[in-house]
Amino acid sequence: MARPGAALVRELSAMARADLARRLLLLALLLRPVGGAWLRPAVLALACLGLLSPRALSSAALWLALAALAALRVALAWPLSDNHSFLLAYACLAAGLAALARDPDGLLAWNARWLVAGTFCFATLWKLALAPDFLDGTFFRVTLVGDRRFEAFARLAGGLDRETLLALRDLVREHVDGVWSPWESLPELPARFVAVARALTLATVAFEGALALAFLAPLHSRLARACHALLLFFCATTYVLAPVEGFGWLLLVLGVANCEPERTRTRLAYVAVFAWVLFATRWPWLDTLAEL
């Protein structure tokens, strides 16, 4: 008798990449519900239906309905919608259009590749050319102290004590017009904190640029073959720290959809990283370490 774990691995390995991607996307919508008021229950109901019914899972109607709800979510929050709100609408639309195609698996893979490529191309463009306060480290210095969700990381990796962190946070939140820099009236920041902010800046630009190139590269090139390893590493590290696990899951879903049919181990790696992000964001391990 086969062990349950081995049977599950075989089942996931044999599952078509499009089916696996769609199931993971619906699971992400259940784990991280989107929308408000009446929109969220509608999204959850469709996600449950798709997971429970194999016919609904591959139904164009279900995915086009999710795309419409995701687009409505963007419209209702305009112009303050998050980046991944747009990407979710595009991903659901791609799944719906693929369900109408003669080769749904191939069309979804093609769209998934270009969605990932476009995401990282625009992300790199913004950081290199359109946001001067990113390359100089200001973005991460402000984010690490201004966002409570990064408090544990700022204390643990940046070496800030709680009193200094709270003082910095008060100044950052008081001056958000971008004209006056709160750093000018403070003592010199700890070298460790500045180094962490600089390292995060350089690593983000480097990895996002590499991902853009890898997903734009010709399919059989050496660079293209590295795209999955790069995306897996990026998601496994970034979304353990960044409090936007829904974005990470969405990128993993697109990676699965684009994963070549013969690369079963890579698809399993995507599932493992999906689970890792879930575990790491639900267990306050950084808070625990920061209090030691």
C-alpha positions in Angstrom: 0.0 0.0 0.0 1.4 3.4 -1.0 2.0 5.9 1.7 -0.4 8.9 1.6 2.5 11.3 1.2 3.9 9.4 -1.8 0.4 9.1 -3.4 -0.1 12.9 -3.0 3.2 13.6 -4.7 2.4 11.4 -7.6 -1.0 13.0 -7.9 0.4 16.5 -8.0 3.2 15.4 -10.4 0.6 13.9 -12.8 -1.7 16.9 -12.7 -1.8 19.1 -15.8 0.0 22.4 -15.2 -3.1 24.4 -16.1 -5.2 22.5 -13.6 -2.6 22.9 -10.8 -2.2 26.6 -11.5 -6.0 27.1 -11.4 -6.4 25.2 -8.2 -3.6 27.1 -6.5 -5.1 30.4 -7.6 -8.5 29.5 -6.2 -6.8 28.3 -3.0 -5.0 31.7 -2.8 -8.3 33.5 -3.1 -9.6 31.5 -0.1 -6.5 32.0 2.0 -6.3 35.7 1.2 -9.8 36.9 0.4 -10.1 40.1 -1.7 -12.7 42.8 -2.0 -15.2 44.1 0.5 -18.9 44.2 1.2 -20.7 42.0 -1.3 -17.7 41.5 -3.6 -15.7 39.3 -1.3 -18.5 36.7 -0.6 -19.0 36.5 -4.4 -15.3 35.8 -5.0 -15.2 33.2 -2.2 -18.2 31.4 -3.5 -16.7 31.1 -7.0 -13.4 30.0 -5.5 -15.1 27.3 -3.5 -17.2 26.2 -6.5 -14.1 25.9 -8.7 -12.2 23.8 -6.1 -15.2 21.5 -5.5 -16.2 20.9 -9.1 -13.8 19.8 -11.8 -16.2 21.0 -14.5 -16.4 24.5 -12.9 -12.6 24.5 -12.5 -12.1 24.5 -16.3 -15.2 26.6 -17.0 -14.6 29.9 -18.9 -17.7 31.3 -17.2 -16.2 30.9 -13.8 -12.9 32.5 -14.7 -14.4 35.3 -16.6 -16.8 36.1 -13.7 -13.7 36.2 -11.4 -12.0 38.4 -13.8 -15.0 40.8 -13.9 -15.1 40.9 -10.1 -11.3 41.5 -9.9 -11.7 44.3 -12.4 -14.6 45.8 -10.4 -12.4 45.7 -7.3 -9.8 47.7 -9.1 -12.4 50.2 -10.4 -13.9 50.7 -6.9 -10.5 51.4 -5.4 -9.3 53.6 -8.2 -6.7 55.1 -8.3 -5.4 53.5 -5.1 -5.5 49.8 -6.2 -2.5 47.7 -5.4 -0.3 46.4 -8.2 -1.4 42.8 -7.6 -5.0 43.7 -7.9 -4.4 44.4 -11.6 -2.4 41.3 -12.0 -5.1 39.2 -10.4 -7.7 40.5 -12.9 -5.3 39.8 -15.8 -4.6 36.2 -14.5 -8.3 35.4 -14.2 -8.9 36.8 -17.6 -6.1 34.7 -19.1 -7.6 31.6 -17.4 -11.0 32.4 -18.9 -9.7 33.0 -22.4 -7.6 29.8 -22.2 -10.7 27.8 -21.3 -12.2 29.0 -24.6 -9.2 28.0 -26.7 -8.4 24.8 -28.6 -5.2 24.5 -26.6 -6.1 25.9 -23.1 -2.9 24.6 -21.5 -0.6 26.2 -24.1 -2.5 29.5 -24.2 -2.5 29.9 -20.4 1.2 29.1 -20.3 1.9 31.8 -23.0 -0.1 34.4 -21.1 1.4 33.5 -17.8 4.9 33.9 -19.1 4.2 37.4 -20.5 2.4 38.4 -17.4 5.4 37.6 -15.2 7.7 39.2 -17.8 5.6 42.4 -17.9 5.4 42.5 -14.1 9.1 42.5 -13.5 9.9 44.7 -16.5 7.7 47.5 -15.2 8.9 46.9 -11.6 12.5 47.2 -12.8 11.7 50.3 -14.9 10.0 52.0 -12.0 12.9 51.4 -9.6 15.7 52.3 -12.1 14.2 55.3 -13.9 11.0 56.6 -12.3 11.7 56.5 -8.6 14.9 58.2 -7.5 14.1 57.6 -3.8 14.3 53.9 -4.4 17.9 53.6 -5.6 19.3 55.8 -2.9 17.8 53.5 -0.2 15.1 55.9 1.0 12.3 53.6 0.2 13.5 50.8 2.4 14.6 53.1 5.2 11.2 54.6 5.4 9.3 51.3 4.9 11.2 49.4 7.5 10.4 52.0 10.2 7.0 53.3 8.9 5.2 50.0 8.4 4.4 48.1 11.6 4.5 44.8 9.6 8.3 45.2 9.2 8.9 46.1 12.8 10.3 42.7 13.8 12.6 42.6 10.7 13.8 46.1 11.3 14.7 45.3 14.9 16.2 41.9 14.2 18.2 42.6 10.9 18.6 46.4 11.2 19.7 46.4 14.8 17.2 49.1 15.9 16.0 49.2 19.5 12.3 49.7 20.0 12.6 53.3 21.2 14.6 54.4 18.2 12.3 52.6 15.9 9.2 54.3 17.4 10.8 57.7 17.2 11.6 57.2 13.6 8.1 56.0 12.8 6.5 59.0 14.4 8.7 61.4 12.3 8.1 59.4 9.1 4.3 59.4 9.6 4.3 63.1 10.5 6.1 64.1 7.3 4.7 62.2 4.4 4.7 65.0 1.8 8.1 64.0 0.4 9.5 67.5 0.7 11.2 67.3 4.1 13.4 64.3 5.0 12.9 63.2 8.6 16.4 61.8 8.6 17.9 65.3 8.7 17.0 66.0 12.3 17.9 62.7 13.8 21.3 61.3 15.0 23.2 59.2 12.6 21.4 56.0 11.8 23.0 52.7 12.8 25.4 51.5 10.1 23.8 48.1 10.3 20.3 49.5 9.5 21.6 51.6 6.6 23.5 48.5 5.2 20.4 46.4 5.4 18.3 49.0 3.6 21.0 49.3 0.9 21.3 45.5 0.5 17.5 45.1 0.2 17.6 47.9 -2.5 20.3 46.3 -4.5 19.0 42.7 -4.2 15.5 43.8 -5.2 16.7 45.6 -8.4 19.0 42.7 -9.3 16.5 39.9 -8.8 13.6 41.7 -10.5 15.8 42.7 -13.4 17.1 39.1 -13.8 13.5 37.8 -13.7 12.4 40.2 -16.4 15.3 39.1 -18.6 14.8 35.4 -17.9 11.1 35.5 -18.8 11.7 37.6 -21.9 14.5 35.4 -23.1 13.9 32.8 -25.9 12.3 29.7 -24.5 15.2 27.3 -25.1 18.0 29.7 -24.1 20.1 29.1 -21.0 18.7 32.2 -19.4 15.1 31.1 -19.9 15.8 27.7 -18.3 16.8 29.6 -15.1 13.5 31.5 -14.9 11.8 29.0 -12.6 14.7 28.8 -10.2 14.9 32.6 -10.0 11.1 33.0 -9.4 11.0 30.3 -6.8 13.9 31.8 -4.9 12.5 35.3 -5.2 9.1 34.2 -3.8 10.5 32.0 -1.1 12.6 34.9 0.3 10.6 38.1 -0.6 7.1 37.1 0.6 8.3 35.7 3.8 9.3 39.2 4.8 7.0 41.4 2.6 3.4 41.3 4.0 1.8 40.7 0.7 1.7 37.0 0.4 -1.2 37.2 -2.0 1.2 38.8 -4.6 3.7 36.0 -4.0 1.1 33.3 -4.5 -0.1 34.9 -7.7 3.4 34.9 -9.1 3.8 31.3 -8.1 0.5 30.4 -9.9 1.8 32.1 -13.1 5.1 30.2 -12.7 3.3 26.9 -12.4 1.1 27.7 -15.5 4.3 28.4 -17.5 6.2 25.4 -16.2 7.1 22.9 -19.0 4.9 19.7 -18.8 8.0 17.5 -18.4 9.3 19.4 -15.4 7.3 17.7 -12.7 9.8 18.4 -9.9 9.7 22.1 -10.7 5.9 22.1 -10.4 6.3 20.3 -7.0 8.8 23.0 -6.0 6.2 25.7 -6.8 3.7 23.9 -4.6 6.3 23.6 -1.8 7.1 27.3 -2.0 3.4 28.1 -2.0 3.1 26.1 1.3 6.3 27.7 2.7 4.9 31.2 2.2 1.7 30.2 3.8 3.5 28.8 6.8 6.0 31.6 7.2 3.3 34.3 7.0 0.9 32.6 9.4 3.5 31.9 12.1 5.1 35.0 13.7 8.6 33.6 13.6 10.2 37.0 13.2 8.4 38.5 16.1 9.5 35.5 18.2 13.2 36.0 17.2 13.0 39.8 17.8 11.9 39.2 21.3 14.7 36.8 22.2 
